[in-house]
Amino acid sequence: MLGRRWLEMTWRDGLFAHWPVDPDTVAAALPDDLSVATHDGDAYLGVVPFVMEDIRPRGVPVGLSFPELNLRTYVEGPNGPGVYFHSLDADDRLGVAVARGLFRLPYYRAETDVRPGGTDGDDGDDDDQSVRFTSRRVHRGVPHARFDATYAPAGDSFTPEPGSLPAFLLENYRFYTAGETGRLYVGEIDHEPWTLRPATADVRANTLFAANGFEPPAGDPILHYGEPLAVTADRLRRV
């Protein structure tokens, strides 16, 4: 549990698409003092589109909401295991500026659209839980990136068992980031365990790997859909 809860928010409409990769592939892209975390010998790269809703300092009644798309991996660090973000694209000028300044995270401005997946000219379905998520990076001075997918939950909900692959991929309560000087920082978050469902996804475009210097992983991803989740976050601290 966090000693101090600085920010509150809700995460919703989240798809977690993970590809197993050789640990050396990930290790080459990590800053000093971080090493690759593996599960049964595999490292993982994850593409995660979702909506960050009502982000606000604790006690403030109204906050920011915007969609985000990130490319992430999993690491061991000085403060314990955590997430390392290679990039985060968000459709909010203020949110990107705050995240880059206060959290030193590699956020980039993007034009993003999130809507129900059954709204592209068909008759729709009241039971359709699919999400259409499109993102185009417009941040100056960095490689362009595009993502276009429709995804949906498919199957019964579950909570990840400790030690399982879903727990390794999603039950993470810490992230690391490196400032422009290479100094390492750590942030802590807190939330109830994820409620997950298997997912399906039709991915029409995804250039996040190339934009971050990776070869696209082979094979189909492991897909999970995350039910809405209330999250709190502490201030970023120097390791």
C-alpha positions in Angstrom: 0.0 0.0 0.0 1.1 3.5 -0.7 2.2 5.8 2.1 0.9 8.8 0.2 -1.7 8.8 -2.5 -1.2 11.9 -4.7 -3.2 11.1 -7.8 -6.5 9.3 -8.3 -7.9 8.0 -11.6 -9.9 5.2 -13.3 -8.5 3.0 -16.1 -11.1 1.6 -18.5 -11.5 0.1 -22.0 -8.1 -1.5 -21.7 -6.6 -4.1 -24.0 -3.3 -5.8 -23.0 -1.6 -7.3 -26.0 1.7 -9.1 -25.1 4.3 -10.8 -27.2 7.1 -13.1 -25.8 10.5 -12.0 -26.9 14.1 -12.9 -26.3 15.4 -11.2 -23.1 18.4 -9.8 -25.0 16.0 -7.9 -27.3 14.6 -6.1 -24.2 17.9 -5.7 -22.4 19.5 -3.7 -25.2 16.8 -1.0 -24.8 16.9 -0.6 -21.0 18.7 2.1 -19.0 21.5 1.3 -16.5 20.4 -0.3 -13.2 17.5 -2.1 -14.8 17.5 -5.7 -15.9 15.0 -7.8 -17.8 12.2 -9.6 -15.9 11.2 -12.9 -17.4 8.5 -15.5 -17.0 9.5 -19.1 -17.9 12.5 -17.7 -19.7 10.6 -15.2 -21.8 10.7 -11.4 -21.7 7.5 -9.6 -22.9 6.7 -6.5 -24.9 3.2 -5.2 -24.4 1.0 -2.8 -26.4 -1.7 -1.3 -24.1 -4.5 1.0 -25.4 -6.9 2.3 -22.7 -8.6 5.4 -21.3 -7.3 7.3 -18.3 -10.4 8.8 -16.8 -10.8 11.6 -14.2 -7.1 12.0 -13.3 -6.9 14.4 -10.4 -4.9 15.2 -7.3 -6.6 13.5 -4.3 -9.5 15.6 -3.0 -9.9 17.6 -6.2 -13.5 17.1 -7.6 -12.8 17.2 -11.3 -9.9 15.8 -13.3 -8.5 15.2 -16.8 -9.6 12.3 -19.0 -7.8 11.1 -22.2 -6.9 7.9 -24.1 -3.4 6.5 -23.9 -1.4 4.0 -25.9 1.8 2.6 -24.5 4.6 0.2 -25.4 6.0 -1.4 -22.2 8.1 -4.2 -20.8 8.8 -5.7 -17.4 12.0 -5.2 -15.4 13.8 -5.8 -12.2 15.1 -2.6 -10.5 16.7 -1.3 -7.3 13.2 -0.9 -5.7 11.9 -4.2 -6.9 10.1 -5.5 -10.0 8.2 -3.0 -12.2 7.1 -1.7 -15.6 9.4 0.2 -18.0 7.6 2.3 -20.7 9.3 2.7 -24.0 6.7 5.2 -25.2 3.3 6.6 -24.2 1.0 8.4 -26.7 -1.8 10.5 -25.4 -4.4 12.8 -26.9 -4.1 15.7 -24.3 -1.7 18.5 -24.6 -1.8 19.4 -20.9 -1.7 15.8 -19.8 1.4 15.1 -21.9 3.2 18.2 -20.7 2.4 17.3 -17.0 3.5 13.7 -17.4 6.7 14.6 -19.2 7.5 17.3 -16.6 6.4 15.7 -13.3 6.9 12.0 -14.1 9.7 12.2 -16.6 7.9 9.6 -18.7 8.3 9.4 -22.5 4.8 10.8 -23.3 4.1 12.0 -26.9 1.1 13.9 -28.2 -1.2 11.9 -30.5 -4.6 12.3 -32.2 -6.6 9.5 -30.7 -10.2 8.3 -31.2 -12.0 5.8 -28.9 -15.5 4.7 -29.7 -17.7 1.6 -29.5 -16.5 -0.9 -32.1 -20.0 -1.4 -33.6 -20.4 2.2 -34.7 -18.8 2.0 -38.2 -21.9 1.9 -40.3 -23.6 -1.3 -39.1 -26.7 -1.6 -37.1 -24.9 -2.0 -33.8 -25.6 -4.5 -31.0 -26.7 -3.6 -27.5 -24.6 -6.5 -26.2 -21.5 -5.5 -28.2 -18.7 -4.5 -25.8 -16.1 -4.0 -28.6 -13.9 -0.9 -28.6 -12.4 0.8 -31.7 -9.1 2.5 -30.8 -7.1 4.6 -33.3 -4.0 6.7 -32.6 -1.7 8.7 -34.7 1.4 10.3 -33.1 1.8 14.0 -33.9 4.6 14.9 -31.5 7.4 16.8 -33.2 10.9 15.5 -33.4 10.2 11.8 -32.7 9.3 8.9 -34.9 5.7 8.7 -36.0 3.6 5.9 -34.8 0.1 4.5 -35.7 -2.3 2.1 -34.1 -5.7 1.0 -35.2 -7.6 -1.9 -33.6 -11.0 -3.1 -32.6 -11.0 -5.3 -29.5 -13.5 -6.9 -27.1 -13.7 -9.1 -24.1 -14.4 -12.7 -24.9 -15.0 -15.2 -22.1 -15.5 -15.3 -18.3 -13.8 -12.9 -15.9 -11.0 -14.0 -13.6 -8.5 -12.6 -11.2 -4.8 -13.6 -12.0 -3.4 -16.3 -9.7 -0.1 -15.3 -8.0 2.8 -16.6 -10.1 0.8 -17.0 -13.3 1.6 -15.3 -16.5 -1.4 -12.9 -16.3 -0.2 -11.9 -12.9 3.4 -11.3 -14.2 2.0 -9.2 -17.0 -0.6 -7.1 -15.2 -0.2 -7.2 -11.4 2.5 -4.5 -11.4 2.5 -1.7 -8.9 5.7 0.2 -9.7 7.3 1.8 -12.8 10.7 3.1 -13.6 11.8 5.9 -15.9 15.0 7.6 -16.7 15.4 11.4 -16.9 17.2 13.2 -19.8 20.5 12.9 -17.8 20.0 9.1 -17.4 19.1 9.4 -13.7 16.7 6.6 -12.7 13.3 7.4 -11.0 10.6 5.2 -9.6 6.9 5.7 -9.2 4.4 3.6 -7.1 0.8 2.9 -7.8 -1.9 1.0 -5.9 -5.2 -0.7 -6.9 -7.3 -3.7 -6.2 -6.3 -6.9 -8.2 -7.3 -6.7 -11.9 -10.5 -8.3 -13.0 -9.6 -9.7 -16.5 -11.3 -11.4 -19.4 -9.8 -13.1 -22.4 -10.0 -10.8 -25.4 -10.1 -10.8 -29.2 -8.5 -8.1 -31.3 -8.5 -7.1 -35.0 -5.3 -5.0 -35.3 -5.2 -3.2 -38.6 -2.1 -1.0 -37.9 0.6 -1.1 -35.3 3.9 0.7 -35.9 4.9 1.1 -32.2 7.6 -1.5 -32.4 9.4 0.1 -35.3 9.0 3.6 -33.8 10.8 2.3 -30.7 13.6 0.5 -32.6 12.2 -3.1 -32.3 11.5 -5.7 -34.9 7.8 -6.6 -34.8 7.6 -9.8 -32.7 6.5 -13.0 -34.5 3.3 -14.8 -33.7 0.0 -13.8 -32.2 -0.2 -11.8 -29.0 -1.6 -12.9 -25.7 -4.7 -10.8 -25.2 -6.5 -9.7 -22.0 -9.3 -7.1 -21.5 -9.2 -5.2 -18.2 -12.4 -4.3 -16.5 -12.6 -0.6 -15.2 -10.2 -0.1 -12.3 -9.7 2.7 -9.7 -6.0 3.6 -9.3 -4.0 5.8 -7.0 -0.4 7.0 -7.6 2.3 8.5 -5.5 4.8 11.1 -6.5 7.8 10.2 -8.6 11.0 9.6 -6.5 14.6 9.4 -7.4 16.1 5.9 -7.0 
